[in-house]
Amino acid sequence: MSFFTTGNPVLLRMYHGSTLTGGAWVSSDAESGVEYNISNTVSANGHLTNSEYGAAASGGKAFSTAGGADSSNKVYLTLGIDGSPVDTGNFTIVGTGIGGAAVVYCNLHWTEIK
């Protein structure tokens, strides 16, 4: 996960299996099994798999957890032999400003093995 923040400090939490409402799911690639949705609302958090703090940044600051050994590395999203999802859970990243509003842009990095 990497993220860029401006304004106040931020706490980012990554959940697996959240209940989401609204927004539109978009395929990340024509040959990918991953979809993303950046305009939904989290109505119930799932299982917390990772969290990161980002410092306050008046001009903006980038952070990265790339290469870190976190618990999200142990959750595999798979498809059955017929292409149907075996694990229908999703990863949701929730950002919360600490002490006031913060603007956060976030990337989640993954590897697909086909």
Number of C-alpha atoms within 10 A of each C-alpha: 17 14 17 16 24 21 19 19 20 24 16 18 17 21 20 19 16 20 14 16 12 11 12 11 13 11 12 12 9 7 8 11 16 15 12 15 15 12 11 14 14 15 10 10 16 18 12 17 17 16 14 16 15 22 17 17 17 10 8 13 15 15 15 14 13 11 7 9 9 12 10 14 11 9 12 9 15 15 13 9 8 6 9 11 13 12 13 11 15 17 19 25 20 16 21 17 20 16 9 10 13 18 16 23 11 17 11 13 9 9 5 9 6 6
